[in-house]
Amino acid sequence: MSFDKEKMLKLCNEWSKNTLMETLEIEYIDAGETFLKATMPVNSRVHQPMGLLHGGASVALAESVGSAASIMFVNPERQEVRGIEISANHLKSKREGIVTATATIIHKGASIHLWEIRIVDENEKLISLCKLTNMILPSKGR
C-alpha cells in the first residue's frame, strides 16, 4: 500500500473540525512516509499574559500533530491512537506570526509510537522541541 499525502492531509484537517485543533487554527500542510507537518498562527488567542506564545498552546500543537501522525501507521477502522506522555522544551519566545510543527517518527512499534516534534518560526528558528509517546489500542468505535 503506497502513502497518499493528499488523503492524509484531508483526513487530518477534516478530523480537526469542532475540536481544539480548529479552535487553535491548526492546519495540516505536509506529510510524508515518516513525518507530518502543521501550522498554527501566533496571536492573542494563543498568548499568555505577557503577550507571548503560551507553552500550553505549543504543547497542544505538538500533541495534535504527533497523534495525527500515528494515524499514518494504523488502520483507523480497527485501531485508535492515545497520547500517553509528552515533554516539551520551550527555547525561544514568539509574539506573532506562524509556527510550524513537524512530527518525525523515532520508533514505530506495534503498540507504541515515539515522535520528535520540532516547532519552528518562519525563519526556521527552533521555538520548542517536544517528544510524544503514543499508545496504539484496538478501536472501540466512535
N, C-alpha and C positions, 0 to 999 in steps of 0.2 A: 504494500500500500504506500503510495507516494504522499508526501506532505503537500497540502493545499493551503498556501499562505492566505489567499483571499477568503476562503471558507473559515479559517481560524479567526481572522480579524473580524469578520462579520459576526461570528458566533460570540466572541468576547464582547463586542460592542452591543449586541442585542441583549446579552445576559446582564449588561450593566444598567439597563433601563429600570427606573424606580428603585434604585439601590444607592448605597453610599458612593459608589463609583460615579453615578450620574450626578449626585449632589456635588462632588468634588470636581466634576467636569473632566474625569479621566477618560482619555481616548486611546484605544489600542491602535498603533500606527504601523508596526512592522513585526514580522515573525519569520523565523527560520526553523530548521530542524532541531536546534539546541537553544533557541532564545525567543523571547517575546519582549516587545518594546511598547511603552505607553507614555503619554504626556499628561501633564496637569498644569493648568495656569496658576501662577502665584499672584494672588490679590487678597483683598481684605477677607474673603471667605475662608482662607486657609492661614491667616495670620494669627500669631499670638499677640498679647497686649503691646509688645514693643514694636509691632509693625513688621515682624519678620515671619518667614515661613515656619509654621508650627511643626515641631518634631513629630507630633502625632499624625499630622497630615502626610508627612514624608513616609512614616511607617505604614499608614493606610494605603498609600500609593504602592509601596514595596510589597505589602502582603497581597494587594489586589493583582498586581502583575505576576508575582510569583505563583500564586494559587491558580490563576488563569493559565499560566504556562504549563502547569502539571496536567491540564486537560489534554494537552497535545499527546500525552503518553498513556492515556487511559481510554476506555470505552465509556463515555458518559451515560450510556444506557444501562451499564452494569456496575459502574464504579463511581465513587464520589471522592472529592479531594477535601481534606481538612488541614488547615494550618495548625501546627501544634507548638511551634516555637519560632520566635523572630527576635533577632537582635539588630541594633542599629547604632552606627557611629555617625553623628552629625558633625561634619568637618568644616562647613562653610555656611554662612547665612545668605538669605536671599529675600529681597523685599518685593520684587515684581518681575514679571516675565513668564517664562515657561521652564518647567523642569521635565526631564526625560528620564524614565526608569527603564533599565534593561535588565531583565532576569536571564541569567545564563545557568544552565544545569551543571551541577558539580557531581551529583550522584543520582542515578536513576535506578532504584531498586524496585522490586515488585510491590513493596508496601511502604517504602519511604523514598521521598524525593528531597534532595538538598539543592537549594538555589542561592546564587550570589546575585544581589540586585544592586546595581550602581545607579545612583541618581545624580545627574549632571545638569548644569545650566546650558544656556545657548552657546557658550564658548567651550563646552566640554570640561569645565571645571567641576571637580567632584564635590557635590553637596553632602551626600550621605552614602555610606556603604552599609548594606544590610545583608543578613543571612537568614533564610527562611527554610524551615523543615516542614514538609507536608506529609501527612499520612494518607494512604490510599485505602479506602474502605469499600466493601460491597454496597451497592446502591440500595436504598430503602424506598426509592421512588419519590417524586415530588408531588 
